[in-house]
Amino acid sequence: EPKWKVGDRAYALWAGNNCYYVSTIAEVDEKNRKVLVTWDDADNSHRSVSFDQVMRPSDETVAWTRARIDRRASVRDSDDKGRCLFTNEPCEPGQVVFVERPLLVALPALAPKLWELLQKLHEAQPLQLGTITFHFAALVSMLTLEKPDIEVIRDKYVPEPDEEPNEDVTKILSALKEAPADTMKLKVADICPKNFQRLVSAWRYNSFGHHKEDGLVLYNRISMCAHSCDPTCCWSYGDEDAFVLRSRISLCKGGELTISYLQDEDLLKSTAVRQQKLQNWRFTCGCPRCSLKVDVGRGFRCQRCRLGVLYPQVPSGSFEVCKVCGSCPNAEDTKMLLQMEEEYVLRVDNLDKKDIEDVQIVYQAALDIFERHWILYVMDTILWEGQRQKNIMDAMEHQRRRIEFHEHYYLRPTFILAWCHEELGDCMNNQFPSRKWHLCQEFQRAYQMLSILCGTSHQYTASPYNKLWQVQSSAKEEAAAKNGNGEAEGAKAPSPAA
C-alpha cells in the first residue's frame, strides 16, 4: 500500500459519482486511514477519501531524464524540412514516446514588475507581435537560465537566424534603462540586442501557450517536432507542465514524430485555410493531406442531379465528374460555385454564435449548395452548442453530422471527435436510456480514442470509461431481473488505470 504524504499526486474516488479523478494530497490521517485531497478542477466536495480509494498516477505523467528521451527519439536532418525528430523504437497507437519537462515556463509570477512594465508599453503602443509574452519569455530566459540552456533556445528554428533587432526590441531596452533597478535583476548594458531578438523569435516559433495561465512554455526535444496536418503523434500535459508525447498511429523504428501546430478544429478546415493559418510559422505545409489533388472537405451538391457530391481539384479549382449522374460543371458554373463558396466562408466567419436564428437561416441556405463541406461543420458546431439546452433532438442531429463530417474528412482520433461521441452518448442516455447498445457504442468510441490521445489513466479517459461501465452494469441488472435472478449486485466502476 502506498505511503502518502502531503503534496503527492493521486487518483482519488469522488463520492459524487464513484469515479476516479486527479488530485493532490492536502492532508494525511494515518489513524483513520484517510486523506484529504484537493481536486484539480477546484471542486470542494467529497474531499475526504479512504486509503483504499486512492491510487498513484501512472509514471506516464512524470518527466523522463534527458538520457532516457535520447534513447527513444533523436534529431536528424530530413530530406526537405531541415532538422526533425524521429523515433528510435517502434511505437503502437497510444504508446508514450517520451515525457519531457519544460526548459522554462515563462509566467508573469517569475518577474511581476517586468511583466507590468511590458504591459504598460504595450498598452501605450501595441507591439508588432500583438502580445508581450514572447519578449517577456526572452528576458526571463536571460534572467533565470544558465548559458547552456540559453544556447539550447538559441539553437531552435527561426526563419531568419541573422535577424537584426527590430523596433520593439529597441523600445523595450530603452524602457528598461529608465525603469527602477528592481524591475529586472539584470543590467540592460549586458543585454545584446541581437541576442534578445534571437530569443524572442525562438520563443515565437517554438513555444506553447501555457494551459492554465497567461504565459509560455518551451521544451527542448518537443520543439524539434515538425508540423503535419496528419500528425503521427498527439500530446497532453503531465505533472508540473511535463509534455507527454504519444504515438497517434503505429510507427516503425525511424518513423518521423510530427505534431499539429494547429488546433483540432483547424484540422477540419480546407487545405487552403490550414495553409493560410500556418503562415504564422512562415512555411508551406507539404504533408500528405495538403498534397492531395482533391480537397474532400469542400463538397458541393451536384447542380444537375442534386444527389452527387462534387469536390474541387487543387489547385486548378475544376471539379471532378459527379459519381451519380456523370455530369461536370462547365467553366461558368464552376466560377459561380467557387465565388459562392468565398461569400459563404466570409459569412460564416462573421456569424454571431449567440444569434441562433440567423445561423439557422445561413445553414439552411448553405445546405442547398454544399454537402460535406467544412463550413457546414462549423455551423453544425454552433447549432449543437446553441440548441443542446433548448432543442435537444435538433442538437443531437447536428452532433451526429459533426461526427459524420469528421470521420469523412479526418478519421484519426482527436479530442473533438472523442468528446462528440461522449456528448452524444450523454444526450442519448437522457432521451433514450433503453438503447443500451447505442450508449455503449458512443462511450466505447470515446474511451478508445481518449486512451490513444492521453492514456487510460487520464481523467478525460476515466469519464467515458465510467459511463460505459454504468451502462453495461445497468444492462446486466435489467437482464438479471428479467430472467428472474433478482437484481445484480451493485459495484463501483474500477478505474481504467487500475
Buried (B, 14 or more C-beta within 10 A) or exposed (E): EEEBEEEBBBBBBBEEEBBBBBBBBEEBEEEEEBBBBBBEEEEEEBBEBEBEBBBEBBEBBBBBEEEEBBEBBBEEEEEEBEEBBBBBBEBEBBBBBBBBBBBBBBBBEBBEEBBEBBEEBBEEEEBEBEBBBBBBBBBBBBBBBEEEBBEBBBEBBBEEEEBEBBEBBEBBBEBBEEBEEEBBEBEBEEBEBEBBBBBBBBBBBBBBEBEEEEBBBBBBBBBBBBBBBBBBBBBBBBBEBBBBBBBBBEBEEEBBBBBBBBEBBBBBBBBBBBBEBBEEBEBEBEBEBBEBEBBBBBBBBBBBEEEBBBBBEBEEEEBBEBEBEEBBBEEEBBEEBBEBBEEBBEBBEEBEEEEBEEBBEBBEEBEEBBBBBBBBBBBBBBBBBBBBEEBBEBBBBBBBBBBBBBEBBBEBBBBBBBBBBBBBBBBBBEEEEEBBEBBBBBBBBBBBBBBBBBBBBBBBBBBBBBBBBBBBBBBBBBEBEEEEEEEBEEEEBEBBBE
